[in-house]
């Protein structure tokens, strides 16, 4: 949800070193934008003259859904990581009215570690998380959480036809594991890979995440028609 892109550096390094897969990290403006505005920002940053796969992590799932519904030129597939296409915890929807009272800038580090990293927190991961969040104003985080609590991109996601890979963390404390079943119902044929990791799967288990991604890409390539 930080949108800085800083937390993907380990994953991109592993993908390049182990599988020769080049990546482009798309950062979000540090402004209180809704999903519609963020979608426009993402589309403007996507490659124009090459094939690629979009990876949408956590907060970014509804953006991935929008792209799958109306794929830009070159998009071949979608990977969702610990993500969702509608509010993954509908019972908390009413909290959107209380977000103004949440002190995002003073949230205890232990609360964030438990929610995002436990039981795989390390001093390095904790420092990287704190550094990324420190670059995002509290009112921006508040707006993004409000967007999560109100979003429902399920219908748009279901209209798409691109292949989907879902990376599910076995120790995710934010997005319930049953969310993957919802994704599979909306997009039959979705591949689900379970990885022993917390919500921040790609940060805590970059090797396992990269391996699943590389396998998915290899299998996609084998299905492409010869020219």
C-alpha positions in Angstrom: 0.0 0.0 0.0 3.0 2.3 0.3 3.2 2.5 -3.5 6.9 3.5 -3.5 8.2 0.3 -5.2 11.1 0.2 -2.8 10.1 -3.1 -1.3 10.4 -5.0 -4.5 14.2 -4.6 -5.0 15.0 -8.1 -3.6 12.5 -9.8 -5.8 13.6 -8.0 -9.0 17.2 -8.9 -8.2 16.4 -12.6 -7.8 14.2 -12.7 -10.9 17.0 -11.2 -13.0 19.9 -13.2 -11.5 18.1 -16.6 -11.4 15.8 -16.5 -14.5 17.0 -13.5 -16.6 13.6 -11.9 -16.1 13.7 -8.1 -16.4 11.2 -6.0 -14.4 9.8 -2.5 -14.3 8.6 -1.2 -11.0 5.7 1.2 -11.2 5.4 3.6 -8.3 2.3 5.5 -7.3 2.1 9.2 -6.9 2.3 10.2 -3.2 -1.2 11.7 -3.4 -4.6 10.7 -2.1 -5.9 9.2 -5.3 -8.7 6.7 -5.7 -8.4 3.5 -7.8 -9.6 5.1 -11.0 -6.9 7.8 -10.8 -4.2 5.3 -9.9 -5.3 3.1 -12.9 -4.7 6.0 -15.2 -1.3 6.6 -13.7 -0.3 2.9 -14.0 -1.5 2.7 -17.7 0.6 5.7 -18.5 3.7 3.9 -17.2 3.3 0.6 -18.9 5.6 -0.5 -21.8 4.3 0.4 -25.3 6.3 -1.9 -27.6 6.9 -5.2 -25.9 5.1 -8.1 -24.2 4.9 -8.2 -20.5 3.1 -9.6 -17.5 1.6 -7.4 -14.7 2.2 -8.3 -11.1 -0.3 -6.7 -8.7 0.5 -7.1 -5.0 -2.0 -6.6 -2.1 -3.6 -3.1 -2.5 -3.0 -3.2 -6.2 -5.3 -6.1 -7.0 -8.2 -3.9 -8.2 -5.8 -2.2 -10.5 -4.8 -5.6 -11.9 -8.5 -6.4 -12.3 -9.1 -3.2 -14.3 -6.1 -4.0 -16.6 -7.3 -7.6 -17.1 -10.8 -6.3 -18.0 -9.3 -4.0 -20.7 -5.7 -5.1 -21.3 -3.3 -2.6 -22.8 -1.3 -3.6 -25.8 1.4 -6.2 -24.8 -0.1 -7.4 -21.6 0.0 -11.2 -21.6 -1.1 -12.3 -18.1 -1.8 -11.1 -14.5 -0.1 -12.2 -11.3 -1.9 -11.4 -8.0 0.1 -11.7 -4.8 -1.7 -11.8 -1.5 -4.3 -9.6 -3.2 -8.0 -9.2 -3.9 -10.4 -7.6 -6.3 -13.0 -6.5 -3.7 -12.7 -5.7 0.0 -11.1 -8.8 1.4 -12.7 -8.2 4.8 -16.2 -6.9 4.2 -16.9 -7.0 8.0 -14.6 -4.0 8.4 -16.3 -1.8 5.7 -17.9 0.4 8.3 -14.5 1.4 9.6 -14.1 3.7 6.6 -16.0 6.3 8.6 -13.4 6.1 11.4 -10.3 6.3 9.3 -9.8 10.0 10.2 -9.2 9.1 13.7 -6.5 6.5 13.0 -3.0 7.9 13.7 -1.2 6.4 10.7 2.0 8.4 11.3 2.3 7.1 14.9 1.3 3.5 14.5 3.4 1.2 16.7 6.0 -0.7 14.8 5.0 -3.9 16.5 1.5 -3.7 15.1 2.8 -3.4 11.6 5.2 -6.2 12.1 2.5 -8.5 13.3 0.1 -7.6 10.5 2.5 -7.6 7.6 5.6 -9.7 8.5 4.9 -12.1 11.5 6.1 -14.7 12.0 8.9 -13.9 9.4 10.0 -10.5 10.6 13.7 -9.7 10.6 15.5 -6.5 11.5 16.2 -5.9 7.8 12.6 -6.4 6.7 11.4 -4.2 9.5 13.8 -1.4 8.6 12.8 -1.6 4.9 9.1 -1.5 5.7 9.6 1.5 8.0 11.6 3.3 5.4 9.1 2.8 2.7 6.1 3.9 4.8 8.0 6.9 6.0 7.9 8.3 2.4 4.1 8.2 2.2 2.0 10.9 4.0 -0.5 9.7 6.5 -3.4 11.2 4.6 -2.4 9.2 1.5 -2.3 5.9 3.4 -5.7 6.8 4.9 -7.2 7.3 1.5 -5.7 4.0 0.1 -7.2 2.1 3.1 -10.5 3.8 2.5 -10.3 2.7 -1.2 -9.7 -0.9 -0.1 -12.7 -0.9 2.2 -15.0 0.3 -0.6 -13.7 -1.3 -3.7 -15.4 -4.0 -5.7 -13.8 -4.8 -9.1 -15.0 -8.4 -9.2 -17.2 -7.9 -12.2 -14.5 -6.1 -14.2 -12.0 -8.9 -13.3 -14.4 -11.6 -14.4 -14.8 -10.0 -17.8 -11.2 -10.5 -18.6 -9.7 -13.5 -20.3 -5.9 -13.2 -19.6 -4.3 -16.1 -17.6 -3.9 -15.5 -13.9 -1.5 -16.7 -11.2 -2.3 -16.2 -7.6 0.4 -16.3 -5.0 -1.1 -17.1 -1.6 0.8 -16.7 1.6 0.1 -19.4 4.2 0.6 -17.0 7.1 -1.2 -14.0 5.7 -2.9 -12.1 8.5 -4.5 -9.4 6.3 -6.0 -11.2 3.3 -7.9 -14.4 4.2 -6.8 -17.5 2.3 -10.3 -18.1 1.0 -9.9 -15.0 -1.1 -8.0 -17.2 -3.6 -11.1 -19.3 -4.1 -13.1 -16.1 -5.0 -10.4 -15.3 -7.6 -10.7 -18.8 -9.0 -14.5 -18.6 -9.2 -14.2 -15.3 -11.1 -11.3 -16.5 -13.4 -11.6 -20.2 -13.9 -8.2 -21.7 -14.7 -6.4 -19.4 -12.2 -3.2 -21.1 -10.9 -2.7 -20.8 -7.2 0.7 -21.3 -5.6 0.9 -21.5 -1.8 4.1 -20.2 -0.2 5.1 -20.3 3.5 5.3 -16.5 4.0 3.5 -13.6 5.7 1.4 -11.0 3.9 4.6 -9.4 2.6 5.4 -12.6 0.7 7.6 -11.1 -2.0 9.7 -9.5 0.6 10.0 -12.3 3.1 10.3 -15.1 0.5 11.7 -13.6 -2.7 13.3 -16.8 -3.8 10.1 -18.8 -3.6 8.0 -16.0 -5.1 10.4 -15.6 -8.0 10.5 -19.3 -8.6 6.7 -19.4 -8.9 6.7 -16.4 -11.2 9.4 -17.8 -13.4 7.6 -21.2 -13.8 4.3 -19.4 -14.7 6.1 -17.3 -17.3 7.8 -20.4 -18.8 4.6 -22.2 -19.1 2.9 -19.2 -20.7 5.7 -19.1 -23.3 5.2 -22.7 -24.1 1.6 -22.0 -24.9 2.3 -19.2 -27.3 1.7 -20.1 -30.9 4.7 -20.2 -33.2 5.1 -17.4 -35.7 
